[in-house]
Amino acid sequence: MPTAKRTAKVFNLEGKPAAEKVTLPAVFSTPIRPDLIRRAVIAAQTNRLQPQGRDPMAGKRTTAESRGTGMGIARVPRVKGGGGTAKFAPSTVGGRQPHPPTSHKRIVKLIPKKERRLALFSAIAATASKTTVALRGHAIDEILQIPLVVTNDLAQLTQTKEVEEAFAHLGVKSDLDRVRASRKIRAGKGKRRGRKMKQAVGPLIVVVEKKGLAKAAANLPGVDIATVRALNTELLAPGASAGRLTLWTSGALAQLDTLYGKETVE
């Protein structure tokens, strides 16, 4: 991993620079690898899939047999004494499936531990790339800095109104408005019952402990809260697209350096 050190300003909840600067952990210098990030995200998604199969005898419990040729009717199996009702064949009502899913099919995509680790480091580094964050579609024109580092006071907020005010001072409000607008556009095209409303992905806040912030930001669309130890590639790169707009608290950066500062990636 490159040894070049990068520094970043720390902003308070009013959007003003704090007295000290922080040195970004060496993990932020990891090369961005979209291929590995995609593999890690797919592996995480497939691990949540439920294996499914079909009863081998489904659609076959019938007396239907084909009557052969020479009768002027199709040769599909027909129920005996059922008035010529077709059964058993895949094209018939209540018949078997042509290629049913099997429970022993391999649906989980595996990834080596070292590659999964490198993908996590790469996703973390992508949050510090202004170009990558912009290409992902986030509204960053008003963002004070990328990566955006905030004092630990952010994790102490307990009300949604306070979080929104902090977002406005830090320049994140425009990205929050983008997420809200995406909900209105999709909802305006016609709702379908039983379907979950889709929306864009908003900013991610990384803290040491969630405390009251998780409840305070619960009603903000697209916003996720995560601790440093719970970080994963899917959180940092939803949909396998790297460069999510991320707010780091100063304490989270310190813990990140403690966890991964001594690791090197070739």
N, C-alpha and C positions, 0 to 999 in steps of 0.2 A: 504494500500500500504506500502511496506517495507520502513523503514526510513533510511536505509543504504545509505550513500552518496558516489558517484563515481566521480572521477575527470578525466579529459582528457586534453591532450596537444592541444594547438591551433597552427596550422601551417600557415605560410604565403604562398604566391603564388609561392615561390621558394622552397617550401618543407622543410623549416627550422622552428624549434619551435619558437614561439613567446615568449615574456617575461613572459606572464601570463598563468595560467591554469584556466580552467573553471570547475565548479561543475555541473555535469549532473543533469537535473531536475528529481524529484522523479518519473516521469512517465516512465523513462527508467528502473525502477525496477519492472514494472508490469510483472506478469507471462505471458509467451507466450502461447496463446490459439489458436492453429490452427483451432479448430472447430468453435470458434466464428468468427475468421477472414474469414473463408470460408462462413459462413452465411451472414456476412456483405457485402462481395464482391458480392455474388449472389443477395442479395437484391438490391444493387446498379445497377447491370447489368439488372435485370428484370424491374427496374423503367424506363429504356430507351426503353423497348419493346413497339411496337405499336399494340394495339388490332386490330385484323382482323376477318372478318367473310365472309360469302357468302350469296348471294341472296337466300332466301328459295326456290324460283322457278327456280333457275339456272338448266338448263338441263331438265326441266319438261315441258317447253312450246312446246309441240308437240302433234300431233294427234295419236301417236303410241299406239297400244294396242296389247296384246298377242292374237295369233290366237288359242291358246289352243293346245290340243293333237290330234294325229291321222293324222297329215299332213306331218310327216317325217322331220320336221324341229324343231329347238330349239324353246322353248316357250318364248323367249325374246320379248318384245314389238316391233312391227314393224309399220312403217308409212303406213297409208292407201293410196294406189295408188302410193306408192313410190318405187315399184319394190322390196319390201321386205327389205328395209333398216331398220336396227335395231336402235332404239333410246331409250331414257329414262333410260334404265338400266345402272348401274355403269360400266359394262364391255364394253359398246358400245361407238363409237365415238360421242362426243357431248352430252353424257349422264350425269346424275347427279353424284356427288362424293358420295362414300359410307359413309364416315364419315367426312363431311366438318367442318372446324373450325368455332366456334361461337364467336361472339364479346363479349358475356357476360362471357366467360371463365376466371377464375382467373389466371392470368399469373404473377402477382406481388407477390414476396415472402416478407413478412413483418418481421421485427425484432424489438424488444422493444428498446426504446431509450437508456436505460442503457446498454443493451448488445452491441448496436452499438458503444456506447462510450467506453466500455471496449475493444471492438475489435480494435478501433483506438489506444488506449493506448498500447495494446498488439503488434500491428503492429509497433508502434514506438519503443517499447522495442526490437523487433526482429532485428531492424537495428543496434543495439549495440551488437549483439551476433555474434561473429566471426564464430562460428560453423554453425549457421543458414544461414548466408550470403554465406558461402562456399557451403553448401548443396544445395542452390538455383542455383548454377552453375556459380557464379561470379568469375572472376580471381582476387584473392586477395593476391597473393604471394608478390606483390610489394607495396601493400597498407601500408602506414606509420602507420595507426592506425584505429581501428574500435571501436567506431564510429569515423569517420573522421571529425574533426572540423577545419574549415578554417576561416581566418580573413574575415572581411566584405569587403575587397578589391575585393573579388571574384565577388560580385554583381555589381561592377563598370566596369567590362570588357565589351567592346563594339565590339570586333572583334573575329571572330572564331579562328584565329591563336593564339590569346592570351589565349583563353580558352584551346586550345590543349596543349600549352606550360605549362600552370598551371597543367593540367591533367598529363603531363609527369613528372613534379616535384613531384606531390603528389602520384604517383604510380597508377593512374587510367587509364593510356593509355592502359595497357594490357587488361583491361575489354572492352575498346572502340574497340580495335582490334578484340576482340572476337565477338562483335556485327557485325562488318563489315564482318568478315569471315562467319558468319551465313547467311548474305545476299547473298554472293557469292555461298555458297553451295546450298541454296534453289533455286537460280536463275539458277544454272547449271543443275538442274534436269528437266528443261523444263518449259518455261513460258506458261501461259494460258491467253489469252486475256480477259480483263474485270475483272481480279482478282488482288487484292492488294498483293504486295510482302510481305511475312512474314519475320520477323527478331526477333532476341533475344532482351530481354529487357536490357537496359543499366543502368547506374547510375542515381540517382535522386538528384537534388540539391535543398536544402530548404533554402530560403532567406526570409528576411523581406519584401523587395520590389524588383521586378524583374529588374526595371530600364533598362539598356542596355543588361543585360545578356541573356534575353529571345531571343533577336534577334541574339546575338552572337552565341548562342548554338543551334540555330534552325536547322543548317545543320549537326549537329553531330548526327549520327544514334543512336537511342535508349536512348538518353539523354532527361530527362524531367526537367522542372523548375517549382517549386511550392512555394507559400508563406506559411507561418505558418498557417494562417487562412484558407487557401484553402486545407489543408491536408485532405486526406480521406484514408480509408483502401485500396481502390482499387489502389491508387497511390503507397502506401507503400508496397502493396503485390499484384502485378499484377497476374491475374490468380489464385487468392486465395492462392498463395505460398508466405509465409512470408520470410523476410530477404533480401529485396532489398538493394543493395549497395547505401548508402545515404551519401551525403556531406552536413554537417550542417555548416552554418556560425555562428560565435559567437553571432551575434545579433539575429539570429533565435532561438538559444537555450535560450537566455534571454527572448524572447517573449513567447517561449513555456512554460517556467517556470511561466510566468505571467498569461498565459491562463489556464494552467492545474495544476499548482503547489499546489493549495489549495484543489484540488479534491482528494478524497480517494476512493479506490475500494476495496470492501470486497471480 
